[in-house]
Amino acid sequence: MSILVLAEHDNVVLKDATLAAVTAAGQLGGDVHLLVAGKGAQSVADAAAQVAGVAKVLLADDAAYENALAENLAPLITGLMAGYDAFVAPATTRGKNVAPRVAAALDVAQISEILSVEGPATFTRPIYAGNAIATVTSSDAKKVITVRGTAFAKAATSGGAASIEAVGATGDAGLSTFEGAELTKSARPELTAAKIIVSGGRALGSSEKFHEYIDPLADKLGAAVGASRAAVDAGYAPNDYQVGQTGKIVAPELYMAIGISGAIQHLAGMKDSKIIVAINKDEEAPIFQVADVGLVGDLFSIVPELTGKL
């Protein structure tokens, strides 16, 4: 079996989500090739060649791939799939955008957000917001798979010695254009890569209170800041802070849920965290069902006290 993995990158740095996808691909059995599609992404290809378990790096360097538009990436990948048995992508925004297009073009069923590889054609994946785990077997000749990054160990970034091969670009499909991106810049760790996350919920009451109580605690812990969907919808925090089924899936060493009730949507995004600490005045809040440590009380008193003692 030969497997093609889509590399997640920003044309400069190879992202950690790629490493989990490489691990999952390796468990399928066979040669793992990593596709780096971008513009001026030679440094990414060089880093990809060092990843343990990667046999070859395919570099598609063209302006059409600079911003990872799915309409341009999908034809490239579909063409390359003539020589591969499986396509694997991280279950990131990019992977979720590209993989369904590839599956449709190949006329196969996509297998989404796998949690484990049980065999060359058998996988487990979450359903019902993670409340049940389904075991699925695909009879398709070619597999299209997205990988939940928190479920697999990250492949080592050194020790590999893959060759780098240039592949021809399919060019701009002319179906979409990149107009710009508004990105939140922060000195804190990136949410999906952070070892500690401090998240706030709707109980904080306002954007001012959210940052007044959550930010100092996060800074003391060297943590990333997250938020529930309710807090994001209320405008307390930006969209890229959202943790949950429709936000980011995280599994840090420590997850602190402050003023978060623990709706199913939120639990689906963080319940795999190693240690969960919940602070909520409602002792019946669902968050306490998954918490390792629960503090029942007023967050406006507990959080400043905790921050002051750190």
N, C-alpha and C positions, 0 to 999 in steps of 0.2 A: 504494500500500500504506500502511496505517496501523498503527502499532505501539504497544502499551501496555506500558510498563515498570513493574515493581513497585519502588518506592523502599524502600531499606533505611534504617531510622532508629530512633531511640529516643524519638521524640516531641519531641526538642529539636534534634538534630543529624542532618544527612543524612550517611550513611556512604559511604566511598570505594567500596565494592563497587557502589553504584548507578552511579557514574561510568563504570566499565568496561562495565556493561550498556547504558548510553546509547550508548557508542561502538559496541558491537556492533549495537544496534538501528538506529543511523544507517546502518550498512553494508548493511542490508537494502533501503534505499531507500524513502523515504516520510516521512510526518509521524510524529514521535516524541512521544508523550504520556506523562507520568510520573504514576503513581498514588501519592499520599501518603495512606495509610489509618492513622489513629491517633486519639488523643484530645488535644486542645489542641496540635495539630501545625502551627499556622499558621506558626511560625518555620521549620519544615522546608519547607513549601510555598513560602515566600518565597525560601529558599535554592535550592530546586529550580527556581524560575522563572528564576534567574540562570545555570543550567547551559547551556553552549553546546550547541546542537543540539536542545534541547527546545522544541517548538512550543506545548505546552499542559500545564498541571499540573491534575490532577483531585484535589481534596481531599475525602476522605470522613472527616469528623470525628464520631466516635461512640465511646461508652464500649466498645462491642463490639470495637473495633479497638485498644484501648489496649495490649494485650500481644501483638498480632499472632498471635492464635490462628488456625491454618490453617482450622479448621472454620467460622470466621466470615469470614475473608478470601476463601476460595474461592467462596462464593456471590456475593459482591460482584463479584469479577473475572469470573466466568462470565457474569453479567448484562451487564457492560460489554462483553464480547467480541462482542456482537451487532454492534457498530460498528467492530470491529478485525479485521485480517487475521492478526496475530501477537501473542502474549504473551511477553514476555521478562523473566526474573528472574535476579538474581545466583545463582550456585551456592553459596549460603551455607546455613546450617541453615534459615533462614526460607524461602529460595527452594526448597530441596529438599523442604520440607514442603508448601508451597502448590502448586507447579507440577503435581505429579502429580494432585492433586485436580481442578485446572482441566482438565487433559488428559482425565481420565476423564469429567468432566461434559460435555466437548465431543465425546467419543468420537473422540479423535485420539491419535496416538503422540507422546509427548514426545521431544524431541531434547535430550539431556543434556550439560552441560559442554562446549559448543562451544569450539573453539580458534580458528576462523576462519570467516568468511562467504565462501563461494566464489560465491554467487549468491543470488537471492531464495528459493530452496528447497534450496540445497546448502550443506553445512557439513562441517567436519572436527571429530572428537572423539576422545579417547583411548580405547583399549580395552586389555585385558590389562595393567592397572595402568600404562598409559602406554607400554608397550613397543611398541605399534603404534598408528598413527593411521588411523582409518577416515574415508572420505569418504561421507557419507550424503545422499540426496536424498529429500525428503518430498513426497508427492503429496496430503497432507491440505489441505483448503481453508483451514483455520486452523492456524497453527503455534504450538506451545508449546515454548519454548526456555529452557534455563538456560545461563548464561555463566560460564566459568572466568575469574575476574577477573584472574589473572596473565597471561592471553594477550592482553589488549586494553589499549591505552593509556587512561588516565583522561580523560574529557571535562573541559574547563576549567570551573571553578566560577564564572566570570564571563564576561560578554559576551552572555549570553542575555537575552531579554526576553519570556518566555512569559507568557501570560495564566493566571490561576488561576480555575478553575471548581469550584464546590461540586457534589458528586454525592450523591444520596440513599443512606443506609445501608440495608443489608439486615437489620441488627440482630443480636441474639445468636441463634445457631442452637440453643443449648441442648444442644450435644453435648459440650462440655468446659468446664472452668473453670480459671482461673489461680490456683494456690495459692501461688506464691512462686518466687523465684530466688535461688540462692546464687552470687554473682559474685565472682571473684577481683579484688581491687583492687590495682593496681600503678602505681608512678610511671614504670615503663618503658614504651616504646612498645608499642602493640597489635601482636600477632604478625603479622597479615596486612598491616599497613601499615608495618612496620619496614623500614628500609634495611639494618640489620645484625641478624643473628640468631645467637646462640650456643646450640647445642643439645647436650644431654647424653644419653648412652645408658646401657644396663644395666651397662656396665663400671665405672661410678662406684660401684656396690655398695650404696649406701644413700641415703636421702633427705638425711641429714646431709652425706655426701660430695658429693652432687649440688650442694647449695646452697653448700657450702664452696668448691668449685672453679669452678663455673659462674657463680655470681652476681657475684663480684668482677671476673671478666673481662668479663662483660656490662656491668657498671657503668662500667668503664674505657672501654669502646667506645661507651657510650650505646646499647646493643643491647637487643633483646627476648630473652627466654629461651624456648627450645623444648625439646622432648624427643622421643625415639623412643617408639613404642608400647610397647616392652618396658619402658622406664623408667617410663612412666605406669602400666602394668599392675602393675609391682612396687611402686608407691606412692611412687616417688622424686619425682614431680612431679604437679600436678593435671591433670585431663583437658584443660583448655583450653590446655595447653602442647603438646599432641600435634601433631606435624607428620607428615603422611603421607596415604595414600589414604583412611583412615577418620578422619583428623584434619583439620588445616588445610593448604591448598595455599598455598605461599609462593614468592616469587621476589625476594628482596632483592638488594641490590648485593653483599653479602657474607654467606655462610652458613658458619658454623664448626661442623663435626660432630665432637664430642669423645666418644670411646668408643662410637661408633655403627658397627656393622658394615656397614650399608647394605643391609638387606633390601629387596626390591622394593617393599613397602608404603611404606617410608620414602622411597625414591628418587622414587616417584611424586609425593610432596608437595613436593620441594625441588630437583629436578634442573634446573629452569629458572632457578635462581639465577645471577647474573652471574659471581660468583667463589665457588668452593667450596673450603674448607680442611678437610682431614680429619686428625685425630690419632687414631691407633690402633696398638696394639702388634702387631697381626696384619697383616703386609704383604700377605696374600692377601685381605684384607677387600674385599668388593664396592664399598665406598664409594670406594676409590681409583680405580675405573674411571671415575667421574664427577668426581673432584676435580681442581681446577686446581693445588692445592698439597697435597702429602701429607707428613705427618711420621710416620714409623714409630718408635714409642717409648712409654715409660710416661707416660700422661697425668698421673699424679700428680707427675711431675717436670717435664714440659714446660709444663703449664698455669700453675703458680705462677711459673715462670721468665718465661713470656711476659707474664703479668699484671704482674709486677714491673718489666718493661722498658717498659711503656706509660705 
